[in-house]
């Protein structure tokens, strides 16, 4: 059996220390590393050591009995949560580490929601119980109330066959949903671990039960009990997929110190071999299995393995490989954008190439080169990420960079359905597309459907239309921001038997979307933070007033009884991004705040933002809304507001 499991937590919950304990007990490392001592196995990057936080997801493999386990340590800081999300798709199980002194923090909730989104079975470990202010019972109650009543106490449960089993009534009732006879056996005193184990495995695997344990990763207390339960209660069936066709998921791109490009892959079925063609014209040169920064090579990887391969130049994080063709759509998105400043003697091309490499490793950077202004911009999660980028670019590319003050990344959508028409007919070219643009659900991005009959437009051209809808970022017409949360439907299209060539429908589709937006009732969207603020009870009223002042929405405050109030809610990034500094001054350092991206929603000051941007959609020649027609061998351009009079689909 092969199991991939990730360790996740809010920053400073003890996640990396927890990972170190597992690797130490499995004899992968000889001595326990410490984050503060800068010698942990999983945080081996120089910047990670200097800052004492995990920035890059890292992995190590080990064997226990006849089984192979792949442990992935993930970043806990919100600024690097995109790196954390990218590895969720390849996890079979997750371990959520929670600080027993602080309980649920803002990013803890984000992680829980992500694991629910990706349908990952979860074990919980309440950490730092060696600290006097920590409480296992209080934290367990909190997660049950906030996350799920199916989070159950396994901390004192015996899971060894041949010993007396001490299952609680809550566990029995939960497992009885799988097999009603278990409750009867328990009441009769005949229930054994062997007969109970399949129910536990099934309930956990199907996210109907979440075992919770406690202890101290620093001292090692509770780790053995947790591991024994984890090994007993996890199950995968990859061995049944080894003879199937190859499917894989690329979840990470990384360059090593020799600038060798590595693609991290989870093999979902079949086998992957060295020298095997994987992408068009690209073969696998080497297959590496990593243990922190060290690795060894193998000639073959099979279903369930997590490896890094060299030789691929065009692979992308989130890409399906082989028979797996799906593409991951991240839930977490950067809410801020910053302009890159570099010395005038550094060519623009050199700077752009450096950041393009970083974008391969972190697609969320969304590197943008604005040719008209000669500006390079990157999307970011927060200010700490900018500091890390400065250090990274200097160390890896020897380019000293800094950044302008971050600005909010806005997006646009439509408020009502609208038809868009695009025609592209310069001499010896022809394509026309009629698209319906409808509002979509928040956070779903762009989707596509076709209601055009194949007798009207061949399936090959319909597939081209779909490709062109997704291949680029379409700009809105209010501020020039990215179009999102729309459903684009192909209603009609026309090709020419002689003159339609590759690229013609690209032009028609782009112009149709743009023409529709020029007519539409458009809506500006802004990013919202999910916040969690903890302050002394005496300051709760002031903080609630501040939240309202900054256009936020607070939920009912929670008072755990320790003299502090926890306030959670949502607030626009634009008005709330600097509130942490204000809170620090207000509370004299006694307050803390956690911010994480939540979603995009209607902008609270749309008119002000539009006026400030001064975007001219007609003047954006890179995104034309006009159409090109041909008459008597001569091409001519028709503006968007007159183009429908010339459209052949409307004739």
KOLLUMMAR-579561 format. One line per 3 residues: number of its first residue (from 1); for each residue x, y, z of C-alpha. Coordinates in Angstrom, 1 decimal. Example, Ala and Ser with C-alpha at 12.3 -4.5 7.8 and 13.67 -1.06 7.14 Angstrom:
# residues 2
1 = 12.3 -4.5 7.8 ~ 13.7 -1.1 7.1;
This chain:
# residues 651
1 = 0.0 0.0 0.0 ~ 1.1 3.5 -0.8 ~ -0.2 6.6 1.1;
4 = 0.5 10.3 0.4 ~ -0.4 12.5 3.4 ~ 0.2 16.2 4.1;
7 = 0.8 18.0 7.3 ~ -1.1 21.3 7.4 ~ -1.5 24.0 10.0;
10 = -1.7 27.7 10.7 ~ 1.8 29.2 11.1 ~ 3.6 28.4 14.3;
13 = 1.2 25.5 15.2 ~ 4.2 23.2 15.2 ~ 3.6 21.5 11.9;
16 = 7.3 21.2 10.8 ~ 8.3 19.9 14.3 ~ 5.5 17.3 14.0;
19 = 6.9 16.2 10.6 ~ 10.4 16.0 12.1 ~ 9.1 13.6 14.8;
22 = 7.6 11.3 12.2 ~ 10.8 11.2 10.1 ~ 12.9 10.7 13.2;
25 = 10.7 7.8 14.5 ~ 10.8 6.2 11.0 ~ 14.7 6.5 11.0;
28 = 14.8 8.9 8.0 ~ 16.7 11.4 10.1 ~ 19.2 10.6 12.9;
31 = 18.5 13.7 15.0 ~ 15.5 15.8 15.6 ~ 15.7 19.1 13.8;
34 = 14.2 22.4 15.1 ~ 12.8 25.3 13.1 ~ 14.4 27.8 15.6;
37 = 17.7 25.9 15.4 ~ 17.5 26.1 11.5 ~ 18.4 22.4 11.1;
40 = 15.0 20.8 10.3 ~ 15.0 18.3 7.4 ~ 12.0 19.8 5.6;
43 = 12.9 23.5 5.9 ~ 16.3 23.3 4.2 ~ 16.1 26.3 1.9;
46 = 18.3 29.2 3.1 ~ 15.4 31.7 3.2 ~ 13.3 29.2 5.2;
49 = 16.1 28.8 7.7 ~ 16.6 32.5 8.0 ~ 12.9 33.3 8.6;
52 = 12.0 30.2 10.6 ~ 8.9 29.5 8.5 ~ 8.0 27.0 5.8;
55 = 7.8 28.6 2.4 ~ 8.0 25.7 0.0 ~ 6.1 22.4 0.2;
58 = 8.6 19.6 0.7 ~ 8.4 15.9 0.8 ~ 10.0 12.8 2.2;
61 = 9.2 9.1 1.7 ~ 9.6 6.2 4.1 ~ 8.5 2.6 4.6;
64 = 6.6 1.2 7.5 ~ 6.1 -2.5 7.4 ~ 5.3 -3.4 3.8;
67 = 3.8 0.0 3.1 ~ 5.3 3.2 1.6 ~ 4.4 6.6 2.9;
70 = 5.0 10.0 1.3 ~ 4.9 12.9 3.8 ~ 4.4 16.4 2.4;
73 = 5.2 19.3 4.7 ~ 3.3 22.5 3.6 ~ 3.6 26.2 4.3;
76 = 1.5 27.5 7.2 ~ 1.8 31.3 6.5 ~ -1.1 32.7 4.5;
79 = 1.3 34.5 2.1 ~ 2.3 31.1 0.8 ~ -1.1 29.4 0.9;
82 = -1.1 29.0 -2.9 ~ 1.9 26.7 -2.5 ~ 0.0 24.7 0.1;
85 = -3.1 24.4 -2.1 ~ -1.2 23.0 -5.1 ~ -0.3 19.8 -3.2;
88 = -3.8 19.1 -1.8 ~ -4.9 17.4 -5.0 ~ -2.3 14.6 -4.6;
91 = -3.0 13.9 -0.9 ~ -4.8 10.7 0.1 ~ -5.0 11.9 3.7;
94 = -4.2 15.1 5.6 ~ -3.1 15.8 9.2 ~ -4.3 19.1 10.6;
97 = -2.1 20.3 13.4 ~ -3.8 22.8 15.8 ~ -2.1 24.9 18.4;
100 = -3.6 23.8 21.8 ~ -3.0 27.2 23.3 ~ -4.6 29.3 20.5;
103 = -7.2 26.9 19.1 ~ -8.7 27.7 15.7 ~ -7.0 30.6 13.9;
106 = -8.0 32.3 10.7 ~ -5.8 30.2 8.4 ~ -6.9 27.0 10.2;
109 = -10.4 27.6 9.0 ~ -9.2 28.3 5.4 ~ -7.3 25.0 5.5;
112 = -10.3 23.1 6.8 ~ -12.5 24.5 4.0 ~ -9.9 23.6 1.4;
115 = -9.7 20.0 2.6 ~ -13.5 19.9 2.4 ~ -13.4 21.3 -1.2;
118 = -10.8 18.7 -2.2 ~ -12.6 15.9 -0.3 ~ -9.5 14.9 1.7;
121 = -9.9 12.6 4.7 ~ -8.5 14.3 7.8 ~ -6.8 13.4 11.1;
124 = -6.3 16.1 13.7 ~ -3.5 16.6 16.2 ~ -3.9 19.2 18.9;
127 = -0.3 20.3 19.6 ~ 1.7 22.1 22.3 ~ -0.2 20.4 25.2;
130 = 3.0 20.7 27.2 ~ 2.3 24.4 27.6 ~ 0.3 25.3 30.8;
133 = -2.3 27.5 28.9 ~ -3.0 24.7 26.4 ~ -6.2 22.6 26.7;
136 = -7.0 19.5 24.7 ~ -10.7 19.4 25.8 ~ -11.2 23.1 25.1;
139 = -9.7 22.9 21.6 ~ -11.5 19.7 20.8 ~ -14.8 21.3 21.7;
142 = -14.0 24.3 19.6 ~ -13.2 22.3 16.4 ~ -16.3 20.2 16.9;
145 = -18.5 23.3 17.1 ~ -16.8 25.2 14.3 ~ -15.8 22.5 11.9;
148 = -17.7 19.2 12.4 ~ -19.4 17.2 15.1 ~ -17.8 14.1 13.5;
151 = -14.4 15.2 14.8 ~ -14.1 12.5 17.5 ~ -11.7 12.0 20.5;
154 = -9.3 9.2 19.8 ~ -6.7 10.3 22.2 ~ -7.4 7.5 24.8;
157 = -8.6 4.8 22.4 ~ -6.8 1.5 22.3 ~ -6.4 0.3 18.7;
160 = -4.4 -2.9 19.2 ~ -6.0 -6.2 18.6 ~ -5.7 -8.6 21.5;
163 = -6.0 -5.7 24.0 ~ -9.2 -4.4 25.5 ~ -10.8 -1.9 23.1;
166 = -12.0 1.3 24.7 ~ -14.2 2.9 22.1 ~ -16.4 5.7 23.2;
169 = -20.1 5.9 22.5 ~ -19.6 8.8 20.0 ~ -17.2 6.6 17.9;
172 = -19.6 3.6 18.1 ~ -22.6 5.6 17.0 ~ -20.7 7.1 14.1;
175 = -19.3 3.8 12.9 ~ -22.8 2.2 13.3 ~ -23.9 4.3 10.3;
178 = -21.7 1.9 8.3 ~ -22.8 -1.3 10.1 ~ -25.7 -1.3 12.5;
181 = -24.5 -4.7 14.1 ~ -21.5 -2.9 15.6 ~ -23.6 -1.1 18.2;
184 = -25.3 -4.4 19.2 ~ -21.8 -6.1 19.5 ~ -20.6 -3.2 21.6;
187 = -23.6 -3.3 24.0 ~ -23.1 -7.1 24.3 ~ -19.3 -6.7 25.0;
190 = -18.3 -8.8 22.0 ~ -16.9 -6.1 19.8 ~ -13.3 -6.6 18.8;
193 = -10.9 -4.3 17.0 ~ -10.7 -6.7 14.0 ~ -14.5 -6.5 13.4;
196 = -14.6 -2.7 14.1 ~ -11.6 -1.7 12.0 ~ -13.2 -1.9 8.5;
199 = -16.0 0.5 9.7 ~ -13.4 3.0 11.1 ~ -11.4 2.9 7.9;
202 = -14.4 3.4 5.7 ~ -15.9 6.3 7.8 ~ -12.5 8.1 7.8;
205 = -11.9 7.6 4.1 ~ -15.3 8.9 3.2 ~ -15.0 12.0 5.5;
208 = -17.7 10.9 7.9 ~ -15.3 10.6 10.8 ~ -12.3 12.7 11.7;
211 = -10.1 11.2 14.5 ~ -8.5 13.7 16.9 ~ -5.3 13.2 18.9;
214 = -3.2 15.4 21.2 ~ 0.3 15.8 22.5 ~ 3.5 17.7 22.0;
217 = 5.5 17.5 18.8 ~ 8.4 19.1 20.5 ~ 8.7 16.5 23.3;
220 = 7.3 13.7 21.2 ~ 4.4 13.0 23.5 ~ 1.4 11.5 21.7;
223 = 3.3 10.9 18.4 ~ 3.6 7.2 18.8 ~ -0.1 6.8 19.6;
226 = -1.0 9.0 16.6 ~ 1.2 7.1 14.2 ~ -0.1 3.7 15.3;
229 = -3.6 4.8 14.7 ~ -2.7 6.5 11.4 ~ -1.1 3.3 10.1;
232 = -4.0 1.2 11.2 ~ -6.8 3.4 9.9 ~ -5.6 4.5 6.4;
235 = -6.1 2.6 3.2 ~ -5.5 3.1 -0.5 ~ -6.0 0.8 -3.5;
238 = -3.2 2.0 -5.8 ~ -2.0 -1.6 -6.2 ~ -5.1 -2.3 -8.2;
241 = -4.2 0.4 -10.7 ~ -0.6 -0.6 -11.5 ~ -1.5 -2.4 -14.7;
244 = -3.8 0.4 -16.0 ~ -2.9 3.1 -18.4 ~ -0.7 5.9 -17.0;
247 = -2.4 8.8 -15.3 ~ -0.5 11.4 -13.4 ~ -1.0 14.8 -11.8;
250 = 1.8 17.4 -11.9 ~ 1.5 19.5 -8.8 ~ 4.8 21.4 -8.5;
253 = 7.6 22.8 -10.7 ~ 10.9 23.5 -9.2 ~ 14.5 24.2 -10.4;
256 = 17.3 22.7 -8.4 ~ 20.7 24.3 -7.7 ~ 22.0 23.2 -11.1;
259 = 19.0 24.9 -12.7 ~ 17.6 21.5 -13.7 ~ 13.8 21.7 -14.1;
262 = 11.9 19.2 -12.0 ~ 8.2 18.3 -12.3 ~ 6.7 16.8 -9.2;
265 = 4.2 14.1 -10.2 ~ 1.7 11.9 -8.3 ~ 1.3 8.7 -10.3;
268 = -2.4 7.9 -10.1 ~ -2.4 4.7 -12.2 ~ -0.1 2.7 -14.4;
271 = 3.7 3.1 -14.5 ~ 6.1 5.9 -15.4 ~ 9.5 4.9 -16.8;
274 = 12.8 6.7 -17.6 ~ 13.1 7.7 -21.3 ~ 9.3 7.4 -21.7;
277 = 7.7 10.1 -23.8 ~ 5.3 12.0 -21.6 ~ 4.5 15.3 -23.4;
280 = 4.8 16.0 -27.1 ~ 8.5 15.8 -28.0 ~ 9.5 15.5 -24.3;
283 = 10.8 12.4 -22.5 ~ 11.5 11.7 -18.8 ~ 15.3 11.8 -18.2;
286 = 15.4 11.0 -14.5 ~ 13.0 9.9 -11.8 ~ 13.8 11.2 -8.3;
289 = 12.4 10.3 -4.9 ~ 13.1 13.0 -2.4 ~ 13.9 13.0 1.3;
292 = 13.9 16.7 2.1 ~ 16.8 18.1 0.0 ~ 18.3 14.7 -0.7;
295 = 17.1 12.3 -3.3 ~ 17.8 9.0 -5.0 ~ 16.9 8.0 -8.5;
298 = 14.7 5.1 -9.7 ~ 14.1 3.7 -13.1 ~ 10.3 3.4 -12.7;
301 = 7.4 4.8 -10.6 ~ 4.0 3.1 -10.3 ~ 0.6 4.0 -9.1;
304 = 0.7 5.7 -5.7 ~ 4.3 7.0 -6.0 ~ 5.2 10.7 -5.6;
307 = 8.3 11.6 -7.6 ~ 10.1 14.4 -9.3 ~ 11.1 14.0 -13.0;
310 = 13.5 15.9 -15.1 ~ 13.3 16.3 -18.9 ~ 9.9 18.0 -19.2;
313 = 10.1 21.6 -20.4 ~ 6.4 22.5 -20.9 ~ 4.7 20.8 -17.9;
316 = 2.7 23.0 -15.6 ~ 1.6 22.8 -12.0 ~ -2.0 21.4 -11.8;
319 = -1.7 19.7 -15.2 ~ -3.0 16.2 -15.8 ~ -0.6 13.8 -17.6;
322 = -1.2 10.7 -19.6 ~ -4.9 9.6 -19.5 ~ -5.6 12.3 -16.8;
325 = -6.6 15.4 -18.7 ~ -8.2 17.6 -16.0 ~ -6.6 20.8 -15.0;
328 = -6.8 22.1 -11.4 ~ -8.5 25.5 -10.8 ~ -7.0 27.0 -7.6;
331 = -9.5 28.2 -4.9 ~ -7.0 30.7 -3.3 ~ -6.1 33.6 -5.4;
334 = -3.7 36.5 -4.9 ~ -5.5 39.7 -3.9 ~ -2.7 42.1 -4.4;
337 = -0.4 43.2 -7.3 ~ 2.9 45.0 -7.1 ~ 5.2 46.6 -9.7;
340 = 8.7 45.2 -9.8 ~ 11.5 47.8 -9.6 ~ 15.0 46.8 -10.9;
343 = 18.2 48.7 -11.8 ~ 18.1 50.5 -15.2 ~ 21.1 48.6 -16.4;
346 = 19.2 45.3 -16.1 ~ 17.4 44.6 -19.5 ~ 13.7 44.2 -19.3;
349 = 14.0 40.9 -21.0 ~ 16.4 39.6 -18.3 ~ 14.0 40.6 -15.5;
352 = 11.1 39.1 -17.3 ~ 12.9 35.8 -17.8 ~ 13.8 35.6 -14.1;
355 = 10.2 36.2 -13.0 ~ 8.9 33.8 -15.7 ~ 10.9 31.0 -14.1;
358 = 9.4 31.9 -10.7 ~ 6.0 31.9 -12.3 ~ 6.6 28.4 -13.5;
361 = 7.2 27.4 -9.9 ~ 4.3 29.5 -8.5 ~ 1.6 30.1 -11.2;
364 = -0.2 32.4 -8.8 ~ 2.4 35.1 -9.4 ~ 0.6 35.8 -12.7;
367 = 3.6 37.8 -14.1 ~ 2.4 40.6 -16.3 ~ 4.5 42.7 -18.7;
370 = 2.7 46.0 -19.7 ~ 4.5 46.9 -22.9 ~ 3.0 50.4 -23.1;
373 = 4.3 51.4 -19.7 ~ 7.3 49.2 -19.7 ~ 6.3 47.8 -16.4;
376 = 6.6 44.3 -14.8 ~ 4.0 43.3 -12.3 ~ 3.4 40.3 -10.1;
379 = 0.4 39.1 -8.1 ~ 1.0 38.4 -4.5 ~ -0.7 37.1 -1.3;
382 = 0.9 39.5 1.1 ~ 3.9 41.7 2.1 ~ 6.0 38.8 3.5;
385 = 5.9 37.2 0.1 ~ 7.4 40.3 -1.4 ~ 10.3 40.2 1.0;
388 = 10.9 36.6 0.1 ~ 10.7 37.4 -3.6 ~ 13.4 40.1 -3.2;
391 = 15.7 37.6 -1.5 ~ 14.9 34.8 -4.0 ~ 15.6 37.0 -7.1;
394 = 18.8 38.3 -5.7 ~ 20.1 34.8 -4.7 ~ 19.0 32.9 -7.8;
397 = 19.4 35.5 -10.6 ~ 21.7 38.1 -9.1 ~ 19.1 40.8 -9.8;
400 = 18.5 43.3 -7.0 ~ 14.7 44.1 -7.0 ~ 12.2 46.0 -4.9;
403 = 8.5 46.5 -5.2 ~ 6.1 49.4 -5.3 ~ 3.3 49.5 -2.7;
406 = 1.0 46.6 -3.4 ~ -2.4 47.4 -5.1 ~ -5.6 45.5 -5.0;
409 = -6.3 43.1 -7.9 ~ -9.8 43.8 -9.2 ~ -11.8 41.6 -11.5;
412 = -14.9 42.1 -13.6 ~ -18.0 40.2 -14.5 ~ -21.4 40.8 -16.1;
415 = -24.6 41.5 -14.1 ~ -27.0 40.3 -16.9 ~ -26.8 38.1 -19.9;
418 = -25.6 39.7 -23.2 ~ -24.8 38.6 -26.7 ~ -21.4 39.2 -28.3;
421 = -20.5 39.0 -31.9 ~ -17.1 38.8 -33.6 ~ -16.2 38.7 -37.2;
424 = -12.7 38.3 -38.7 ~ -12.4 38.5 -42.5 ~ -9.3 40.1 -43.8;
427 = -8.5 38.9 -47.3 ~ -8.4 35.0 -47.6 ~ -9.5 34.6 -43.9;
430 = -12.9 34.0 -42.5 ~ -14.5 33.3 -39.1 ~ -17.6 34.5 -37.2;
433 = -18.7 33.7 -33.7 ~ -21.9 34.6 -31.8 ~ -21.4 34.1 -28.0;
436 = -23.8 34.5 -25.1 ~ -22.2 35.8 -22.0 ~ -24.1 35.0 -18.8;
439 = -23.3 35.7 -15.1 ~ -21.7 32.7 -13.3 ~ -21.4 31.8 -9.7;
442 = -18.9 33.6 -7.6 ~ -15.5 32.0 -7.6 ~ -16.2 29.6 -10.5;
445 = -14.2 31.6 -13.1 ~ -15.1 31.1 -16.8 ~ -17.0 28.1 -18.1;
448 = -18.0 27.2 -21.6 ~ -20.9 25.5 -23.3 ~ -22.1 25.1 -26.9;
451 = -25.6 25.2 -28.2 ~ -24.5 25.5 -31.8 ~ -25.5 22.6 -34.1;
454 = -22.6 20.7 -35.8 ~ -24.5 21.2 -39.1 ~ -24.0 24.9 -38.6;
457 = -20.4 24.8 -37.4 ~ -18.2 21.7 -37.4 ~ -17.2 20.1 -34.2;
460 = -13.5 20.8 -34.9 ~ -14.2 24.6 -35.1 ~ -16.4 24.4 -32.0;
463 = -13.5 22.8 -30.1 ~ -11.3 25.7 -31.4 ~ -13.8 28.2 -30.0;
466 = -13.6 26.4 -26.6 ~ -9.8 26.5 -26.7 ~ -9.7 30.2 -27.5;
469 = -12.2 31.0 -24.7 ~ -9.8 29.5 -22.1 ~ -6.3 30.2 -23.6;
472 = -6.0 33.8 -22.5 ~ -7.1 36.3 -19.8 ~ -10.0 38.3 -21.2;
475 = -10.0 41.9 -20.0 ~ -13.1 43.7 -18.7 ~ -14.1 47.1 -20.0;
478 = -14.5 49.0 -16.7 ~ -10.9 48.9 -15.4 ~ -9.2 46.5 -17.8;
481 = -9.2 43.9 -15.1 ~ -9.5 40.1 -15.7 ~ -13.0 38.8 -16.7;
484 = -14.3 36.1 -14.4 ~ -17.4 34.3 -13.1 ~ -19.1 34.1 -16.5;
487 = -20.5 31.3 -18.6 ~ -19.7 31.7 -22.3 ~ -22.1 29.9 -24.6;
490 = -21.4 29.4 -28.3 ~ -24.8 30.1 -30.0 ~ -23.7 30.3 -33.6;
493 = -20.7 30.3 -35.8 ~ -19.7 30.3 -39.5 ~ -16.6 29.1 -41.2;
496 = -15.5 29.1 -44.8 ~ -14.6 25.9 -46.7 ~ -11.6 27.6 -48.3;
499 = -10.6 30.6 -46.3 ~ -10.9 29.7 -42.6 ~ -7.4 29.1 -41.2;
502 = -5.8 28.5 -37.9 ~ -6.1 31.7 -35.8 ~ -9.2 33.0 -37.5;
505 = -11.6 31.8 -34.8 ~ -9.2 33.1 -32.2 ~ -9.7 36.6 -33.5;
508 = -13.5 36.1 -33.9 ~ -13.9 34.8 -30.3 ~ -11.8 37.5 -28.7;
511 = -13.7 40.2 -30.6 ~ -17.1 38.6 -29.8 ~ -16.4 38.5 -26.0;
514 = -15.1 42.1 -26.1 ~ -18.1 43.3 -28.2 ~ -20.5 41.7 -25.7;
517 = -18.8 43.4 -22.8 ~ -18.9 46.8 -24.4 ~ -22.7 46.4 -24.5;
520 = -23.2 44.7 -21.1 ~ -24.1 45.8 -17.7 ~ -20.7 45.2 -16.1;
523 = -19.8 44.7 -12.5 ~ -16.5 45.3 -10.7 ~ -15.4 42.7 -8.2;
526 = -12.9 43.2 -5.4 ~ -11.2 40.6 -3.2 ~ -12.3 40.0 0.4;
529 = -10.3 38.8 3.3 ~ -11.5 36.3 5.8 ~ -10.2 37.7 9.1;
532 = -9.8 36.4 12.6 ~ -9.0 38.9 15.3 ~ -8.2 38.1 18.9;
535 = -8.1 41.0 21.4 ~ -8.6 41.6 25.2 ~ -12.3 41.7 26.0;
538 = -12.1 45.5 26.7 ~ -11.1 46.3 23.1 ~ -13.8 44.2 21.4;
541 = -16.2 47.1 21.0 ~ -13.6 49.3 19.4 ~ -12.5 46.6 17.0;
544 = -16.2 46.0 15.9 ~ -16.5 49.7 15.2 ~ -13.3 49.6 13.1;
547 = -14.6 46.6 11.1 ~ -17.8 48.5 10.2 ~ -15.7 51.6 9.4;
550 = -13.7 49.6 6.9 ~ -16.8 48.1 5.2 ~ -16.3 44.7 6.9;
553 = -18.9 42.3 8.2 ~ -18.3 40.7 11.6 ~ -19.8 37.5 12.9;
556 = -21.0 37.1 16.5 ~ -17.9 37.4 18.7 ~ -16.7 34.4 20.6;
559 = -15.5 34.7 24.2 ~ -13.7 31.5 25.2 ~ -13.5 32.7 28.8;
562 = -9.8 33.5 28.9 ~ -10.2 37.3 29.0 ~ -10.1 37.5 25.2;
565 = -12.6 38.0 22.4 ~ -12.3 36.4 19.0 ~ -13.9 38.2 16.2;
568 = -14.2 36.7 12.7 ~ -15.8 37.9 9.5 ~ -15.2 39.3 6.0;
571 = -13.7 42.6 4.9 ~ -12.5 44.2 1.5 ~ -8.8 43.8 1.0;
574 = -8.6 47.4 -0.2 ~ -9.7 48.8 3.1 ~ -8.5 46.2 5.5;
577 = -5.0 45.2 4.2 ~ -3.2 47.6 6.7 ~ -5.5 47.0 9.7;
580 = -2.9 44.7 11.3 ~ -0.6 47.6 11.9 ~ -3.5 49.7 13.3;
583 = -4.5 46.9 15.6 ~ -1.0 46.5 16.9 ~ -0.9 50.2 17.9;
586 = -4.5 50.1 19.3 ~ -3.9 47.0 21.5 ~ -0.3 47.8 22.5;
589 = 0.8 44.5 21.0 ~ -1.9 42.4 22.8 ~ -4.0 41.9 19.7;
592 = -3.4 39.6 16.8 ~ -5.0 39.2 13.4 ~ -5.0 36.6 10.8;
595 = -6.0 37.4 7.2 ~ -6.6 35.0 4.3 ~ -8.2 35.4 0.9;
598 = -11.8 34.4 0.9 ~ -13.5 35.3 -2.4 ~ -14.3 38.1 -4.9;
601 = -17.6 40.0 -4.6 ~ -19.1 43.3 -5.6 ~ -16.8 46.2 -5.1;
604 = -17.9 48.5 -2.3 ~ -16.6 51.7 -4.0 ~ -16.9 50.8 -7.7;
607 = -17.3 54.3 -9.1 ~ -14.3 55.6 -7.2 ~ -12.1 52.7 -8.5;
610 = -13.3 53.1 -12.1 ~ -12.6 56.8 -12.0 ~ -9.1 56.3 -10.5;
613 = -8.2 53.7 -13.2 ~ -9.1 55.9 -16.1 ~ -9.2 52.9 -18.4;
616 = -10.2 53.5 -22.0 ~ -11.7 50.3 -23.5 ~ -11.8 51.8 -27.0;
619 = -8.2 52.8 -26.8 ~ -7.0 49.4 -25.7 ~ -5.7 48.3 -29.1;
622 = -4.4 45.0 -27.7 ~ -8.0 44.0 -27.0 ~ -10.1 45.2 -29.9;
625 = -13.9 45.1 -29.8 ~ -14.3 45.9 -33.5 ~ -14.8 43.4 -36.3;
628 = -13.1 43.0 -39.6 ~ -15.2 42.5 -42.8 ~ -14.4 42.1 -46.5;
631 = -16.2 43.5 -49.5 ~ -15.2 43.4 -53.1 ~ -11.7 42.1 -52.1;
634 = -11.1 44.9 -49.6 ~ -11.1 44.6 -45.8 ~ -12.6 47.2 -43.6;
637 = -13.1 47.6 -39.8 ~ -16.5 48.2 -38.2 ~ -16.8 49.5 -34.6;
640 = -18.4 47.4 -32.0 ~ -21.6 49.4 -31.8 ~ -22.3 49.0 -35.5;
643 = -20.8 45.5 -36.1 ~ -24.1 43.6 -35.6 ~ -25.6 45.3 -38.7;
646 = -22.9 43.4 -40.8 ~ -22.9 40.0 -39.0 ~ -23.7 37.1 -41.2;
649 = -25.1 35.0 -38.4 ~ -27.8 37.7 -38.0 ~ -28.6 37.9 -41.7;
